[in-house]
């Protein structure tokens, strides 16, 4: 199930403004279709996604820890 957050363009500006905190993130294509989910330190993860051209858009939910981010992911995968 998708995150209930607005999409942001996955570009340098978004990566630069992303917090360096653990998060669950959702990557999307240019049409807003989900192409994948991930967890980790958000800014680092988005730098990698941008470098590899994995997606055009992104949205995220901040987590308190790596374990919290994994729980959020499990909740979204189950739904």
TILOGU-56643 format. One record per atom (N, C-alpha, C): residue in three letters; x, y, z negated. Coordinates in steps of 0.05 Angstrom, whole numbers, m for minus. Example, Ala and Ser with C-alpha at 12.3 -4.5 7.8 and 13.67 -1.06 7.14 Angstrom:
+------+--------+--------+--------+
: resn :     xx :     yy :     zz :
+------+--------+--------+--------+
:  Ala :    264 :   m114 :   m156 :
:  Ala :    246 :    m90 :   m156 :
:  Ala :    264 :    m66 :   m156 :
:  Ser :    257 :    m45 :   m142 :
:  Ser :    273 :    m21 :   m143 :
:  Ser :    258 :      1 :   m157 :
+------+--------+--------+--------+
This chain:
+------+--------+--------+--------+
: resn :     xx :     yy :     zz :
+------+--------+--------+--------+
:  Unk :     17 :    m23 :      0 :
:  Unk :      0 :      0 :      0 :
:  Unk :     18 :     25 :      0 :
:  Unk :     10 :     44 :     15 :
:  Unk :     26 :     69 :     18 :
:  Unk :     24 :     86 :     m7 :
:  Unk :     45 :    102 :    m11 :
:  Unk :     45 :    121 :    m33 :
:  Unk :     25 :    143 :    m27 :
:  Unk :     12 :    153 :    m48 :
:  Unk :     m7 :    175 :    m45 :
:  Unk :      7 :    202 :    m47 :
:  Unk :     26 :    206 :    m29 :
:  Unk :     42 :    230 :    m28 :
:  Unk :     43 :    240 :      1 :
:  Unk :     47 :    266 :      5 :
:  Unk :     49 :    275 :     33 :
:  Unk :     76 :    267 :     45 :
:  Unk :     75 :    262 :     71 :
:  Unk :    100 :    256 :     85 :
:  Unk :    117 :    281 :     87 :
:  Unk :    144 :    277 :     87 :
:  Unk :    163 :    298 :     92 :
:  Unk :    180 :    289 :    115 :
:  Unk :    189 :    308 :    132 :
:  Unk :    207 :    300 :    153 :
:  Unk :    233 :    291 :    141 :
:  Unk :    244 :    269 :    152 :
:  Unk :    269 :    259 :    142 :
:  Unk :    291 :    273 :    157 :
:  Unk :    301 :    295 :    146 :
:  Unk :    322 :    311 :    158 :
:  Unk :    342 :    320 :    136 :
:  Unk :    362 :    334 :    144 :
:  Unk :    383 :    343 :    125 :
:  Unk :    371 :    360 :    103 :
:  Unk :    352 :    377 :    109 :
:  Unk :    339 :    394 :     89 :
:  Unk :    325 :    378 :     68 :
:  Unk :    310 :    358 :     76 :
:  Unk :    296 :    340 :     57 :
:  Unk :    316 :    325 :     40 :
:  Unk :    336 :    314 :     53 :
:  Unk :    357 :    299 :     38 :
:  Unk :    370 :    317 :     17 :
:  Unk :    377 :    342 :     26 :
:  Unk :    390 :    361 :      8 :
:  Unk :    373 :    369 :    m16 :
:  Unk :    347 :    369 :    m12 :
:  Unk :    329 :    378 :    m33 :
:  Unk :    319 :    354 :    m51 :
:  Unk :    325 :    330 :    m42 :
:  Unk :    316 :    306 :    m57 :
:  Unk :    332 :    304 :    m83 :
:  Unk :    319 :    297 :   m105 :
:  Unk :    333 :    295 :   m130 :
:  Unk :    351 :    270 :   m130 :
:  Unk :    373 :    272 :   m146 :
:  Unk :    391 :    249 :   m149 :
:  Unk :    381 :    233 :   m173 :
:  Unk :    357 :    221 :   m169 :
:  Unk :    345 :    205 :   m190 :
:  Unk :    334 :    180 :   m178 :
:  Unk :    330 :    160 :   m195 :
:  Unk :    318 :    135 :   m184 :
:  Unk :    290 :    141 :   m175 :
:  Unk :    282 :    127 :   m154 :
:  Unk :    256 :    130 :   m142 :
:  Unk :    248 :    106 :   m125 :
:  Unk :    222 :    104 :   m121 :
:  Unk :    211 :     87 :   m101 :
:  Unk :    206 :    105 :    m77 :
:  Unk :    215 :     97 :    m53 :
:  Unk :    211 :    114 :    m30 :
:  Unk :    198 :     97 :     m7 :
:  Unk :    184 :    111 :     10 :
:  Unk :    171 :     98 :     33 :
:  Unk :    180 :    112 :     58 :
:  Unk :    189 :     97 :     77 :
:  Unk :    199 :    108 :    102 :
:  Unk :    177 :    105 :    123 :
:  Unk :    174 :    124 :    141 :
:  Unk :    153 :    123 :    162 :
:  Unk :    164 :    132 :    189 :
:  Unk :    150 :    124 :    209 :
:  Unk :    157 :    132 :    236 :
:  Unk :    145 :    159 :    243 :
:  Unk :    149 :    169 :    267 :
:  Unk :    139 :    195 :    275 :
:  Unk :    109 :    197 :    274 :
:  Unk :     95 :    174 :    276 :
:  Unk :     66 :    174 :    275 :
:  Unk :     55 :    171 :    247 :
:  Unk :     72 :    169 :    227 :
:  Unk :     64 :    166 :    199 :
:  Unk :     58 :    137 :    191 :
:  Unk :     66 :    118 :    208 :
:  Unk :     63 :     90 :    201 :
:  Unk :     87 :     81 :    184 :
:  Unk :     81 :     66 :    163 :
:  Unk :    102 :     57 :    145 :
:  Unk :    120 :     37 :    159 :
:  Unk :    147 :     41 :    155 :
:  Unk :    166 :     23 :    166 :
:  Unk :    181 :      8 :    144 :
:  Unk :    178 :     17 :    119 :
:  Unk :    191 :      3 :     97 :
:  Unk :    191 :     18 :     71 :
:  Unk :    196 :      4 :     50 :
:  Unk :    199 :     15 :     23 :
:  Unk :    227 :      9 :     13 :
:  Unk :    235 :     24 :     m7 :
:  Unk :    261 :     19 :    m19 :
:  Unk :    262 :     32 :    m46 :
:  Unk :    282 :     25 :    m62 :
:  Unk :    287 :     37 :    m88 :
:  Unk :    316 :     43 :    m90 :
:  Unk :    323 :     62 :   m108 :
:  Unk :    350 :     69 :   m113 :
:  Unk :    352 :     99 :   m120 :
:  Unk :    377 :    109 :   m121 :
:  Unk :    381 :    137 :   m125 :
:  Unk :    372 :    151 :   m100 :
:  Unk :    351 :    167 :   m102 :
:  Unk :    337 :    177 :    m78 :
:  Unk :    355 :    191 :    m58 :
:  Unk :    371 :    210 :    m67 :
:  Unk :    387 :    226 :    m48 :
:  Unk :    406 :    207 :    m33 :
:  Unk :    418 :    188 :    m47 :
:  Unk :    437 :    170 :    m34 :
:  Unk :    423 :    152 :    m14 :
:  Unk :    399 :    142 :    m21 :
:  Unk :    384 :    125 :     m3 :
:  Unk :    375 :    140 :     22 :
:  Unk :    367 :    165 :     18 :
:  Unk :    358 :    181 :     41 :
:  Unk :    381 :    189 :     59 :
:  Unk :    404 :    194 :     48 :
:  Unk :    428 :    199 :     65 :
:  Unk :    433 :    175 :     83 :
:  Unk :    431 :    152 :     72 :
:  Unk :    436 :    128 :     88 :
:  Unk :    415 :    124 :    109 :
:  Unk :    389 :    128 :    102 :
:  Unk :    368 :    125 :    121 :
:  Unk :    370 :    145 :    144 :
:  Unk :    378 :    169 :    137 :
:  Unk :    382 :    190 :    158 :
:  Unk :    405 :    183 :    176 :
:  Unk :    427 :    173 :    164 :
:  Unk :    451 :    167 :    180 :
:  Unk :    445 :    144 :    200 :
:  Unk :    429 :    124 :    191 :
:  Unk :    424 :    101 :    208 :
:  Unk :    399 :    105 :    226 :
:  Unk :    385 :    127 :    223 :
:  Unk :    361 :    132 :    239 :
:  Unk :    339 :    113 :    234 :
:  Unk :    337 :    104 :    209 :
:  Unk :    317 :     84 :    201 :
:  Unk :    288 :     93 :    203 :
:  Unk :    284 :    120 :    201 :
:  Unk :    257 :    130 :    200 :
:  Unk :    256 :    160 :    207 :
:  Unk :    232 :    170 :    211 :
:  Unk :    228 :    198 :    217 :
:  Unk :    217 :    214 :    194 :
:  Unk :    203 :    200 :    176 :
:  Unk :    190 :    212 :    153 :
:  Unk :    195 :    197 :    128 :
:  Unk :    190 :    210 :    105 :
:  Unk :    194 :    197 :     79 :
:  Unk :    175 :    210 :     58 :
:  Unk :    169 :    194 :     39 :
:  Unk :    155 :    203 :     15 :
:  Unk :    164 :    186 :     m8 :
:  Unk :    162 :    197 :    m32 :
:  Unk :    173 :    183 :    m55 :
:  Unk :    158 :    188 :    m81 :
:  Unk :    165 :    171 :   m101 :
:  Unk :    155 :    174 :   m128 :
:  Unk :    179 :    170 :   m146 :
:  Unk :    185 :    191 :   m163 :
:  Unk :    207 :    190 :   m181 :
:  Unk :    203 :    169 :   m203 :
:  Unk :    224 :    156 :   m211 :
:  Unk :    223 :    135 :   m232 :
:  Unk :    242 :    144 :   m254 :
:  Unk :    238 :    132 :   m278 :
:  Unk :    254 :    138 :   m301 :
:  Unk :    280 :    122 :   m301 :
:  Unk :    281 :    100 :   m287 :
:  Unk :    304 :     82 :   m286 :
:  Unk :    303 :     64 :   m262 :
:  Unk :    324 :     49 :   m258 :
:  Unk :    324 :     30 :   m235 :
:  Unk :    302 :      9 :   m240 :
:  Unk :    299 :      0 :   m264 :
:  Unk :    279 :    m20 :   m271 :
:  Unk :    251 :     m9 :   m266 :
:  Unk :    246 :     16 :   m273 :
:  Unk :    220 :     29 :   m268 :
:  Unk :    215 :     31 :   m238 :
:  Unk :    235 :     38 :   m222 :
:  Unk :    232 :     39 :   m193 :
:  Unk :    224 :     12 :   m182 :
:  Unk :    236 :     m9 :   m192 :
:  Unk :    230 :    m36 :   m183 :
:  Unk :    202 :    m44 :   m190 :
:  Unk :    193 :    m36 :   m214 :
:  Unk :    165 :    m42 :   m222 :
:  Unk :    145 :    m27 :   m203 :
:  Unk :    151 :     m2 :   m197 :
:  Unk :    134 :     13 :   m179 :
:  Unk :    133 :     m1 :   m152 :
:  Unk :    155 :    m10 :   m142 :
:  Unk :    156 :    m25 :   m117 :
:  Unk :    139 :    m50 :   m118 :
:  Unk :    141 :    m65 :   m139 :
:  Unk :    126 :    m90 :   m143 :
:  Unk :     96 :    m83 :   m143 :
:  Unk :     88 :    m62 :   m156 :
:  Unk :     60 :    m54 :   m157 :
:  Unk :     50 :    m47 :   m129 :
:  Unk :     65 :    m34 :   m112 :
:  Unk :     57 :    m26 :    m86 :
:  Unk :     57 :    m50 :    m67 :
:  Unk :     74 :    m69 :    m71 :
:  Unk :     75 :    m93 :    m54 :
:  Unk :     51 :   m111 :    m60 :
:  Unk :     44 :   m112 :    m85 :
:  Unk :     21 :   m129 :    m94 :
:  Unk :     m5 :   m119 :    m83 :
:  Unk :     m8 :    m92 :    m80 :
:  Unk :    m34 :    m81 :    m73 :
:  Unk :    m42 :    m85 :    m44 :
+------+--------+--------+--------+
